[in-house]
Amino acid sequence: MTVNSNLVIVDTACANLSSVRFAFERLGVKPEVTANAARIRSADKVILPGVGTAQAAMRNLQQLELVEVLKQLEQPVLGICLGMQLLTNWSAEGNVDCLGVIPARTLRMQAQDLPLPHMGWNTVQASNNNPLLANIPPQQAWFYFVHSYAVAPDDATIATCDYGQTFAAMIRHNNYFGAQFHPERSGAAGAQLLKNFLELTDVNTRA
């Protein structure tokens, strides 16, 4: 594929960065993994991954002096799993204020009798305008999840999923996008989503 490869993966010190990097390399793009503020600002696209707790991840970002940097970005940003939750205003996982670039809140899942974490493959349904799910037929929109906290569907939701409750599988506000699942572990559908992200243009206003 031919896309601009000025892609940065933020080194949050709390994620499996290799799997995300390998997913883009399979698309012919070599991303840079860095916590350097200037390099993040100069990237054409930014990935914010995360694994673990919101409290620990926000502490890492504060220690790296990246909180304000991430809040001020104007290029497309994609938060993955915990990275998506960090884009919201607040997380119940540690009662912690997050980046606040997407107007939503992250809460403990209420999955009825189903086990937590929600782990494994599940279907995703697009809602509102979702350019990241372009060219992925609904019957093929299966993605891999691992999480116990989730965002309730609201105006920022651009895809939903069901696991004992309906929750936001993807969210967006302006140039900030979030995916609760792991596209880098989601086969062909995940690869197409990452390709769609690389090809995004003109995202500073909600479509």
N, C-alpha and C positions, 0 to 999 in steps of 0.2 A: 504494500500500500504506500501511497505517497501523501504524507502529512507533515506538517511542521513538527519537528522532533524536539523542540525546546520545552521539554517536559521535566518537571521537578516532582519528586516524591519527598514529602517532608519527613525528615528523620525525627519522629516523635519519641524515640527510645522506648516505645511500647507497642511494637507491631512486628509481624513477620514481613519485613520489607522485601525479602528475596522473592517471595511468591508473587507479590505485586509487580516487582521489576521484571521477573521472568514473563509475566503475562503480556506486558508491553513489548518486550523483546521478541516474543513470538509474533507480534504484529509488525515487526520490522523497525521498532522505535527503541532507542536506547535512552532511558530516562536517567537523570542524575538524582541520587539520594543525598540530601543535604539538610542541615539545620542552619545554613548561612542565610541571614535575612536578606542581604542584597541579591543573592542568587534566586531566592524565592520570589522576590519582587520582580525580577527581570524575566521570569519564565513566562511562556505563552499559556501554559496550562499547569495546574497544581493539583496533586493528589495528597489528601490528608488521611492516612490510614490510622488504625488504632486497634489494639487488643488489650483487654484488661478492664480496669475501672476508670470511670470518668474523673474521679478525684485524683488518681495517680497521674492520668494523662494531662489534666490541666496543670498539675504541679510541675510536670516535666516541661510543658510549654512555657510556663512562667519562668522557670529556671533558665530555659533557653532564650528568654526574652523574645518570644515569638507571638505572644497573644495579640498585641497591637498590630504587628505585621500581618497576621492572618486576617484580622478584622478589616483591614484597609485594602485588601487585594481587589482588583477590578477585572482580572482575567478569569476564565472559567476555573472553578475549584470543585473538586469531587471528594467528599468525605465518604470513607468506606467503613461500614460496621460501627465501631466506637467512634471513628472519625466523623460519621454522620451525626451521632449524638452530640459530639463536641460543637457542632455548628449551631445547636439549639440554644435557647436562653438559659436553660437550667436542667440539671439531671438529679433525679431522686437517688441515684447511685452515689451516695456520699453527700447528698444535699449540697451540690456544688454549682456555682455559676459557671456557665460555659461561654463560648465565644459570642453568642447572641446575634449571629448574622442571618439566622433563619428563625422567624417568630414561632417557636414551638417549644414544647417541654417534653422531657424524656422521663417516663414513669416505669415502675416495675410492672411486668406483664401480668395480666389476670387471665391465665390460660385455662381456667376451670379445672378439669381433672387431668389435663395433659401435663407431661413432665417439663420442667425447666432445667437447663436452658432449652429453648426452641433450637433444635440441632438437626440439620439435614436439609433435604430438597423440598421446596414448596413453590407453588405457583404465584405469580405476581400479575396483578391487573392494572393496566395503565389508567390514570385518571387525569383530567385537565390536559394541558399541553405537555407532553413528555418526549422531547427529542431524543433522549437517551435510549428509548425503547423502539426507535424507528427500525424497520426491517427485521423485527423479531415478531413472528406470528404469535398471537395469544396462546395457541396450543403448545408453543415451544418456549414460553416464558417461564422456565423453571430455573430457580437460583438456589444457591447453597447458603443457609443461615446458621449462625451460632450466636444466640443472644438471650438474655433474660429481661432486658429493659427495652422499651419501644416508645415510639412517638404516636400519640393518638391522631387519627385522621383529622385534618383541618384544612384551611385554605392553602397551606404550603404543600399539601400532599400531592404528588404526581403519580403515585402508584400505591396500591394497597395489597395486603396479604392477610390470610386468615389462619390463626392458630389459637383456637379457643376464644379468640376475640379478633376483630378487624383492627389492624394497625397500619401505620404508614411504612411501606416498604421503601419508598423513595420520597424525598422532599426537595423543594427548591424555593429560593428567593433570589431574584435577579441572577447574578453570576455564580451563586453558590448552589451546588447540588449535593444531595446525600443519598447513599444507598445503604440500607440496613444489612443487606446480604453481602456476600463476597463475590464480586464478578470475576475476580482472578481465579476462583475455584469453581466456576459455574459453566465450564465447557463452552460450547459454541455460542450460547446466548450471552454469556458473560463477555466473551471476546467481542461480539458485535456491540455490546454496550460500551466497552472501552474504546472501540473504533469510533462509535458515534460521538463519544466525549472528545476524542482527539480532533474530530472534524467540526466541532462547534464553532460558530462565529456569531458575533453580535448578540451577546447574552446579557447586557447590562440593564435591560428592562424585561420584565416578565412578559412572555409571549401570550 
